[in-house]
Amino acid sequence: MMKCGEKKWKQLHKLDEKLTAEECFEHFKAKYGITNENIEEVRAIIAIRYRITEEGYSSTRSITISNKISRESAIMLNERSKEFPGVNIVVEANRYYPEQSLASHIVGYIGKINENEFEANKDAGYKMNDNFGKTGIEYVFEKYLKGQDGVRQIDMAVDGTVTDEYISKDAVAGADVILTIDANLQKVTEVALQSNMQAIKEGAYGEASDAQAGAAVVMNVKTGEILALASYPNFNPDLFASGINSSDLEKYNNDPNKPFVNRAIQSSYAPGSTFKMVTAISALESGAVTLTEKINDTGVYPRGHNPVCWLYTSSHRGHGYLNITQAIKHSCNYFFYEMGYRVGIDILDKYANYFGLGAKTGVELPNERAGTLASKKVAMEYGNDWYVSDSLSAAIGQSYNDFTPVQMARYLSILTNGGKRVDPTLIKSVINADGSEVSKEEISEYVYKKLGITKEQVEDVQISEQNLKAVLEGMRSVTSETGGSAYSIFRNFNIEIGGKTGTAQAGDKTNAWFVGFAPFDDPEIAVVIMIENGGHGLYAAYGAREIIGQYFGMNATWINENLSAVPTIEVQY
């Protein structure tokens, strides 16, 4: 069956629709009067003649035959220029990515402008051979990065002889888009993420899991500036700068782990126990629990679907009596089931929404995913009613809850900076060629329009300093006290941090989360790591340790530990 594009092409060139590819080839060979018998050479000649026909060619309008000839070929053509009238060697600027795959999901890549892009931007002075941003910052800030072409005026006599040549309009360089990313921290974050996954696959921390993909985000908790954002697997944007070959492109496209997907913003996951701080704040602020009240974890929660705490076994009943700080330390499911029951889903939603969960952050990258915040409305959209069991599951980060790593970084930043809302950003500044700086307002307005995002309206809430302190103290004990789920990793660390592990079932996979902040007394950064099929949240904390060590100049000095020891693991059902 003939494809629509093929039919349209044959109609355009007045070819019989029944012609085969070989017959079309012979048609153009005859049309262009090509007598050469070498098939590859004939194909190359047809390609050039076809482009001349399609794009137009004259003494004042050139076409590009090749944009990546060798230095030796360029010298040869210059020396034998009389033998190739009309052929000129032109040196042009080209996009180059010296760090190869570093920050590839942030930077993105460029490629030749396609027909739709050309039509949508032809008033901006693009030509059909121009490059155009396809993904990442290259795509979002194409307008600023492009600059303006200059004009070279050529005066000719009646017989076509060039009589004069001069610049009638100077070229204008594109703007410099300066990112918030710390290059060294970005590099360490990418390596830490990959090493973390490799160690999990090899069973270095305990039970092996086939961890093939993940993401990590490092954010300034006070400003929302993203200092590192990694997604694995990644890709090499330099391959696209001068035209990626078919084998490399096929390799990327056929990779089941989808290297072009930026998992930090385009993939969402159930947060597991890393959501429990939201539940804790909701319960404290609504008066559903006090700072001193203790709840007795007996193992099996007696409401809803009678879920069990992760510690419950045939020989162990549960955690016993815990207050809210201790419940965070031990990640006690029973305690948070009770909080979910007391608070209810509507109040839980109110605070989760304030923390930015289940909504786009507005970060300056394309195709950000909003994720899902569990609610009665969402259940209804799936054709389901809302039950007590749903509230219990939502309270421990399950149910419909599904968030991106960058949302989790914002949530953690708000939690650690006194409850002040921040918006994640990758843009430090945009500097025009004349040295002037583009205003923050213009950048924000441009980005939201470019990405089709509407500024979210969030109900302002005031969170008590005392309640925040109690929750953060629970996170400190996770990493700094015996019995904390990440104590085995951070017990000899040079600075005190707060953290929380999370283990969430996703079909036949168990995803691993770690969210942390440092230093504890005066937080500067939030670190989020999510590893698909990472096995246990504890395992993701190893990568976070290395990242925090790099940020604080500690060179991630590792302590040799007995990896055969069995750590305390949380498992949710």
Buried (B, 14 or more C-beta within 10 A) or exposed (E): EEEEEBEEEBEEEEBEEEEEEEEBBEBBBEEBEBEEEEEEEBEBBBEBBBBBEEBEBEEEEBEEEEEEEEEEEEEBBEEEEEEEEEEEEEEEEEBEBEBEBBBBBBBBBBBBBEEEBBEEBEEEEBEBBBBBBBBBBBBBBBEBBBBBBEEEEEEEEEEEEEEEEEEEEEEBEBBBBEBBBBEEBBBBBBBBBBBBBEBBBEEBBBEEBEBBBBBBBBBBBBBBBBBBBBBBBBBBBBBBBBEBEEEEEEEBEEEEEBBBBBBBBBBBBBBBBBBBBBBBBBBBBBEBBEBEEBBEBBBEBEBBEEBBBBBBEEEEBBBBEBBBBBBBBBBBBBBBBBBBBBBBBEBBBBBBBBBBBBBBBBBBBBEBBBBBBBBBEBBEEEEEEBEBBBBBBBBBBBBBBBBBBBBBBBBBBBBBBEBEBBBBBBBEBBBBEEEEBBEEEEBBEBBBEBBEBEEEEEEEBEBEEEBBEBBBBBBBBBBBEEEBBBBBBBBEBEEEBBBBBBBBBBEEBBBBBBBBBBBBEEBBBBBBBBBBBBBBBBBBBBBBBBBBBBBBEBEBEEEEEEEEEEBBBBEBE
